Amino acid sequence: MEQQLVKVRLETRKWGKAVTIIEGLDAKSVDLSNLAGKLKSSCACGGTAKNDTIMLQGDHREKVKKLLVQHGFPESSIEVH
């Protein structure tokens, strides 16, 4: 995988619901829906993949970083906010 900066951040949606947002993934080199499915099952949460971002329900920032490293993303290219 070429060098791509992956940003993992937390957003608060209406009614104070936390959403983990993973952006910066290259849709051409990564199957986003497949990766989203793996992340959702590993984090035991709902989510979606659209517009080159993956959204997971809840705060899973640290877990997502570990899972992305396991999937071959270099740890140095993953930013957690």
Secondary structure, 3 states (H helix, E strand, C coil): CCCCCEEEEEEECHHHCEEEEEECCCCCCCCHHHHHHHHHHHHCCCEEEECCEEEEEECCHHHHHHHHHHCCCCHHHEEEC
